Amino acid sequence: MMTKTSQSFLSTTNEDFDCDRNEYNDFFYLLVDDLKQLYWFEKSFLKVVTRMKKASGSTTLNNLFADYLISINLSLERLEQIFIFSGELPGGNKNNLDEEFLNDVNNILIETKEDDSLRNEGLFLVLKKLDELKSNFYQKAITLATGLDNDEVISLLVENKCSVLPAINHL
């Protein structure tokens, strides 16, 4: 059962949250800031995983990267839905996460040969690291959304957090 409408987080009354309006606003703005960060992290992940897919020498790993790219795009769509619910835009500060992970990928590519299993292992480990980071970011946002008691937002965030883990764990 949904406890909030998808029109706006701020359309809720104090009674719905059992706290005063100022506390609610703090939760709301913390969540929006986290969602904006998550949006840019997903955009960064898209860039990094695209690079890793091009560099992969394994069909299995290449398929995993392709699945992960689909998952990232779905995650971005869900985040955009949440921004619509909140009345906010997905803008915000870009991060340099893509540069950090792209440096890791580039180092792997420089230090390994094209069809080397070591390259594939390194790329897989970078993907695992990205996925763990993503999961942690989403858990924080889920915790904040739980404080706002918005089932629609929580559900979308949980879908984003869990969207790729099964694919990664089966290799």
C-alpha positions as CSV (number, residue, x, y, z in Angstrom):
1,M,0.0,0.0,0.0
2,M,1.4,3.4,-1.0
3,T,1.5,6.0,1.8
4,K,2.3,9.0,-0.4
5,T,1.1,10.2,-3.8
6,S,3.7,10.6,-6.6
7,Q,2.9,14.3,-6.9
8,S,5.4,15.7,-4.4
9,F,7.3,14.7,-1.3
10,L,6.5,18.1,0.2
11,S,2.7,17.7,-0.2
12,T,2.6,15.6,2.9
13,T,1.3,16.8,6.3
14,N,3.1,16.7,9.6
15,E,0.8,14.0,10.8
16,D,1.9,11.7,8.0
17,F,5.5,11.8,9.3
18,D,4.9,12.2,13.0
19,C,7.6,14.9,13.2
20,D,7.6,18.6,12.8
21,R,7.9,20.3,9.4
22,N,11.5,21.4,9.8
23,E,12.7,17.9,10.4
24,Y,10.8,16.7,7.4
25,N,12.4,19.4,5.2
26,D,15.9,18.3,6.4
27,F,15.2,14.7,5.4
28,F,13.8,15.8,2.1
29,Y,16.8,18.0,1.2
30,L,19.3,15.4,2.4
31,L,17.6,12.8,0.2
32,V,17.5,15.1,-2.8
33,D,21.2,15.9,-2.4
34,D,21.9,12.1,-2.2
35,L,19.7,11.5,-5.3
36,K,21.6,14.1,-7.2
37,Q,24.9,12.5,-6.3
38,L,23.5,9.1,-7.2
39,Y,22.4,10.4,-10.6
40,W,25.9,11.6,-11.4
41,F,27.4,8.4,-10.1
42,E,25.2,6.4,-12.4
43,K,26.2,8.6,-15.3
44,S,29.9,8.0,-14.3
45,F,29.3,4.3,-14.1
46,L,27.8,4.4,-17.6
47,K,31.0,5.9,-19.0
48,V,33.3,3.5,-17.1
49,V,31.4,0.3,-17.9
50,T,31.2,1.3,-21.5
51,R,35.0,1.6,-21.6
52,M,35.4,-1.7,-19.8
53,K,33.0,-3.5,-22.2
54,K,35.1,-2.3,-25.2
55,A,38.3,-3.6,-23.5
56,S,36.9,-7.0,-22.5
57,G,38.4,-10.0,-24.1
58,S,35.8,-12.5,-22.7
59,T,32.4,-13.1,-24.1
60,T,31.0,-13.9,-20.7
61,L,32.5,-10.7,-19.2
62,N,31.3,-8.7,-22.3
63,N,27.8,-10.0,-21.7
64,L,28.0,-9.0,-18.1
65,F,29.1,-5.5,-19.0
66,A,26.2,-5.3,-21.5
67,D,23.7,-6.4,-18.8
68,Y,25.3,-3.9,-16.4
69,L,24.9,-1.1,-18.9
70,I,21.2,-2.0,-19.3
71,S,20.8,-1.9,-15.5
72,I,22.5,1.5,-15.3
73,N,20.1,2.9,-17.9
74,L,17.1,1.5,-16.0
75,S,18.6,3.0,-12.7
76,L,18.8,6.4,-14.4
77,E,15.2,6.1,-15.5
78,R,14.1,5.2,-12.0
79,L,16.0,8.1,-10.5
80,E,14.4,10.5,-13.1
81,Q,11.0,9.2,-11.9
82,I,12.0,10.0,-8.3
83,F,13.0,13.5,-9.4
84,I,9.6,13.9,-11.0
85,F,7.9,12.8,-7.8
86,S,10.0,15.3,-5.8
87,G,9.6,18.2,-8.1
88,E,13.4,18.5,-8.3
89,L,15.7,18.4,-11.3
90,P,18.5,15.8,-11.5
91,G,21.2,18.5,-11.8
92,G,23.8,19.0,-9.2
93,N,27.5,18.8,-8.9
94,K,29.3,16.4,-11.3
95,N,31.8,14.2,-9.6
96,N,35.2,12.9,-10.7
97,L,34.4,9.3,-10.0
98,D,34.5,8.4,-13.7
99,E,38.0,9.7,-13.9
100,E,39.2,7.7,-10.9
101,F,37.7,4.4,-12.2
102,L,38.7,5.2,-15.8
103,N,42.3,5.6,-14.5
104,D,42.0,2.1,-12.9
105,V,40.7,0.7,-16.2
106,N,43.4,2.4,-18.2
107,N,46.1,1.1,-15.9
108,I,44.8,-2.4,-16.4
109,L,44.8,-2.0,-20.1
110,I,48.3,-0.6,-20.1
111,E,49.7,-3.4,-17.9
112,T,48.0,-6.4,-19.6
113,K,47.7,-7.8,-23.1
114,E,44.4,-7.8,-25.1
115,D,43.2,-11.4,-24.6
116,D,44.9,-11.9,-21.2
117,S,42.8,-13.5,-18.5
118,L,44.5,-11.1,-16.0
119,R,43.0,-8.2,-17.9
120,N,39.6,-9.7,-17.6
121,E,40.0,-10.4,-13.9
122,G,41.1,-6.8,-13.4
123,L,38.1,-5.4,-15.3
124,F,35.8,-7.7,-13.3
125,L,37.3,-6.5,-10.0
126,V,36.7,-2.9,-11.0
127,L,33.1,-3.8,-11.8
128,K,32.7,-5.4,-8.4
129,K,34.2,-2.3,-6.8
130,L,31.7,-0.1,-8.7
131,D,28.8,-2.3,-7.7
132,E,29.7,-2.3,-4.0
133,L,30.1,1.5,-4.1
134,K,26.7,1.8,-5.9
135,S,25.1,-0.5,-3.4
136,N,26.4,1.6,-0.4
137,F,25.2,4.8,-2.0
138,Y,21.7,3.4,-2.6
139,Q,21.5,2.0,1.0
140,K,22.1,5.5,2.3
141,A,19.4,6.9,0.1
142,I,17.0,4.1,1.1
143,T,17.6,4.9,4.8
144,L,16.8,8.6,4.2
145,A,13.7,7.7,2.1
146,T,12.5,5.5,4.9
147,G,12.6,8.5,7.2
148,L,10.2,10.2,4.8
149,D,7.9,7.1,4.6
150,N,7.5,7.2,0.8
151,D,6.9,3.7,-0.4
152,E,7.2,4.6,-4.1
153,V,10.6,6.2,-3.7
154,I,11.8,3.4,-1.4
155,S,10.7,0.8,-3.9
156,L,12.5,2.5,-6.8
157,L,15.7,2.9,-4.8
158,V,15.6,-0.8,-3.7
159,E,15.2,-1.8,-7.4
160,N,18.2,0.2,-8.3
161,K,20.3,-1.2,-5.5
162,C,19.5,-4.8,-6.4
163,S,19.4,-4.6,-10.1
164,V,22.8,-6.1,-10.9
165,L,24.0,-8.1,-7.9
166,P,22.7,-11.4,-9.1
167,A,24.5,-11.1,-12.5
168,I,27.8,-10.3,-10.8
169,N,27.6,-13.0,-8.2
170,H,27.1,-15.8,-10.7
171,L,30.5,-15.6,-12.4
